[in-house]
Amino acid sequence: MVGTSSTPSENASAQSAREGSLANLSQQLADFAATVKRPDEAKKAINEAFEEIEAKGLVPGLGIGDLAPDFTLPDARGGEVRLSERLAKGPVVLIFYRGSWCPYCNLELRAYQAALPEFESAGASLVAVSPQRPDDTLSMAEKNELAFDVLSDAEQDVLEAYRIRFELPEGITEHMLEGTLAALARQQPNGRFSLPVPATYVIDPEGRVRARHVSMAYRTRMEPADALAAIREIQAERS
């Protein structure tokens, strides 16, 4: 059998192709935000309410070095996924998103889906969690063509354990878009609108948080490239 080797130019082309999958998520989110039409009064009320929640430290999330609570949740197709079982195979990027009604969440999950081959090549798994019911989770996964675990935390116990669950302040719902309110009412029929802070954790196989992005500024998310860099650092330490 004749062996083959890559030339420097071929290696550069392959690297460029890989980097192309790590699109600038922040730019995509900013571009979309610029198209959203909402009264200035509504924007101000929502931003101020969320900034107050963050300033009070009500939803701090897990910190670097914290042990990630284990959990078992249903996936979009009727199975169950246990975090510790995924960690036994390698690092995990754990993404908490608000729901399929959130366009920023959709952009985020699509960006991570585009980068999935890079994460798999680095020996990592992607897991996404929302408070949506399993049937809505399935719709979300299919709509965005997601090939990684998309889980349902309808009771929000995991959100609570990760310290990212909050209830929408009174008076905020009147400033929210009608479609968003309808989606929330379907997602939480008890009338108590509670959500996760958008959060992403990179967790090492020992269950420790190695990188995180937790922010009430829901138009910002962890870049896939940053998550991948944290994964590679973990793997380099273990090699």
C-alpha positions in Angstrom: 0.0 0.0 0.0 1.3 3.4 -0.9 1.4 5.9 1.9 0.2 9.5 1.5 1.0 12.7 3.4 -0.5 16.2 3.4 1.4 19.1 2.0 1.7 22.4 4.0 -0.9 24.0 1.7 -3.3 21.1 2.2 -2.9 21.3 5.9 -3.6 25.1 5.8 -6.7 24.5 3.7 -8.0 21.9 6.1 -7.3 24.2 9.1 -9.1 27.1 7.3 -12.1 24.8 6.6 -12.2 23.8 10.3 -12.0 27.4 11.5 -14.9 28.3 9.1 -17.2 26.1 11.2 -16.4 28.3 14.3 -18.3 31.2 13.0 -18.4 34.5 15.0 -21.5 33.9 17.1 -21.3 37.3 18.8 -21.5 39.0 15.4 -24.5 36.9 14.4 -26.3 37.8 17.6 -25.5 41.5 17.2 -26.7 41.5 13.6 -29.9 39.9 14.6 -30.4 42.2 17.6 -30.1 45.2 15.2 -33.2 43.9 13.3 -35.5 43.6 16.3 -38.2 46.2 16.4 -39.4 47.0 19.9 -40.5 50.3 21.6 -37.7 52.0 23.5 -39.8 51.9 26.7 -40.0 48.1 26.5 -36.3 47.7 25.8 -35.5 50.0 28.8 -37.8 48.1 31.1 -36.5 44.7 30.2 -32.9 45.7 30.3 -33.2 47.4 33.7 -35.1 44.5 35.2 -32.5 42.0 34.0 -29.6 44.2 35.1 -31.1 44.5 38.6 -31.4 40.7 38.9 -27.7 40.3 37.9 -26.5 43.1 40.1 -28.2 41.5 43.1 -26.4 38.2 42.4 -29.7 36.3 42.4 -28.6 33.9 39.7 -24.8 33.6 40.0 -24.5 30.2 38.3 -21.7 27.8 39.0 -18.2 29.2 39.4 -14.9 28.0 37.9 -13.8 25.0 39.8 -17.2 24.2 41.1 -18.4 20.6 40.9 -21.2 20.3 38.3 -24.3 18.7 39.8 -25.1 15.4 38.1 -28.5 14.9 36.6 -30.6 12.6 34.4 -33.1 14.3 32.0 -35.2 13.1 29.1 -34.0 13.8 25.6 -36.0 14.8 22.5 -36.7 11.2 21.4 -37.9 9.6 24.6 -34.5 8.4 26.0 -32.7 9.6 29.0 -29.2 11.2 29.3 -27.1 11.3 32.5 -24.4 13.9 32.7 -21.9 11.7 34.5 -22.2 9.1 31.7 -21.3 11.7 29.2 -18.4 12.9 31.3 -17.1 9.3 31.6 -16.4 9.6 27.8 -14.7 13.0 27.9 -15.4 16.8 28.6 -18.9 18.2 28.1 -20.0 21.6 26.9 -23.3 22.1 28.8 -25.6 24.8 27.3 -28.7 26.1 29.0 -31.0 27.9 26.7 -34.4 29.6 27.2 -36.5 27.8 24.6 -37.2 27.5 20.9 -39.1 30.8 21.0 -35.8 32.6 21.7 -34.1 33.5 18.4 -30.8 34.2 20.1 -30.9 30.6 21.5 -31.6 29.3 18.0 -28.6 31.1 16.6 -26.4 29.8 19.5 -27.4 26.2 19.0 -27.0 26.3 15.3 -23.5 27.8 15.8 -22.6 24.9 18.1 -24.1 22.4 15.7 -21.9 23.8 12.9 -18.9 23.3 15.1 -19.9 19.9 16.3 -17.3 18.0 14.2 -14.6 20.1 15.9 -15.9 19.2 19.4 -16.2 15.5 18.6 -12.7 15.5 17.1 -11.5 17.0 20.4 -13.2 14.2 22.3 -16.0 16.3 23.8 -19.8 16.1 23.9 -22.4 18.9 23.6 -25.5 18.8 25.8 -28.2 21.5 25.7 -30.9 21.9 28.4 -34.1 24.0 28.5 -37.3 24.1 30.6 -39.3 23.1 27.5 -41.4 20.0 27.5 -40.0 17.0 25.6 -42.4 17.5 22.6 -41.2 21.1 22.2 -37.6 19.9 22.6 -38.1 17.5 19.8 -39.5 20.2 17.6 -36.5 22.5 18.5 -34.0 19.8 17.7 -35.6 18.9 14.3 -36.0 22.6 13.3 -32.4 23.4 13.9 -31.1 20.0 12.7 -29.3 19.4 16.0 -27.2 16.2 16.2 -26.3 16.5 19.9 -28.3 15.9 23.1 -31.2 18.3 23.6 -32.8 17.7 27.0 -35.9 18.8 28.8 -35.9 20.1 32.4 -39.6 20.9 32.6 -39.6 20.8 36.4 -36.5 23.2 36.4 -34.8 21.2 39.1 -31.5 21.2 37.2 -31.8 24.9 36.5 -32.1 25.4 40.2 -29.2 23.2 41.0 -27.0 25.2 38.6 -28.2 28.4 40.2 -29.5 30.0 37.0 -33.3 29.9 37.4 -35.2 33.1 37.9 -38.8 34.3 37.7 -39.7 37.2 35.5 -40.3 40.3 37.5 -43.8 41.6 37.8 -44.7 44.0 35.0 -42.1 42.7 32.6 -44.5 40.5 30.7 -46.4 43.5 29.4 -43.3 44.6 27.5 -42.7 41.2 25.9 -43.6 40.2 22.4 -47.0 38.5 22.0 -45.4 35.4 20.5 -43.0 35.1 23.3 -45.7 35.2 25.9 -47.7 32.6 24.1 -44.7 30.3 24.0 -44.0 30.8 27.7 -47.6 30.1 28.6 -47.4 26.8 26.7 -44.1 26.0 28.2 -45.2 26.8 31.8 -49.0 26.4 32.0 -49.0 27.2 35.7 -48.7 30.9 34.9 -45.4 31.4 36.7 -42.9 32.5 34.1 -39.5 31.3 35.2 -36.5 31.0 32.9 -32.8 30.0 32.9 -30.2 32.6 32.6 -28.5 31.7 29.3 -25.4 29.8 30.4 -22.7 27.7 29.0 -20.3 25.5 31.0 -17.2 23.6 29.9 -16.9 20.7 32.3 -13.9 18.4 32.6 -14.2 14.6 33.1 -13.9 15.0 36.8 -17.0 17.1 36.8 -15.3 20.4 37.5 -16.3 23.6 35.7 -13.3 24.8 33.7 -14.9 27.7 31.7 -18.3 29.5 31.9 -20.5 32.1 30.5 -23.5 33.1 32.6 -25.1 36.4 31.9 -28.6 38.1 32.1 -27.5 39.9 28.9 -29.3 37.3 26.9 -28.0 38.6 23.6 -24.5 37.4 24.5 -23.3 33.8 24.6 -20.0 31.8 24.8 -18.3 31.6 21.4 -17.9 28.0 20.2 -14.2 28.8 19.6 -13.8 29.7 23.3 -15.5 26.5 24.4 -13.3 24.5 22.1 -10.1 26.2 23.4 -11.1 25.2 26.9 -11.8 21.6 25.8 -8.4 21.4 24.1 -6.7 22.7 27.3 -8.4 20.0 29.3 -7.4 17.3 26.9 -3.8 18.6 26.8 -3.5 18.3 30.5 -4.7 14.7 30.3 -2.4 13.6 27.5 
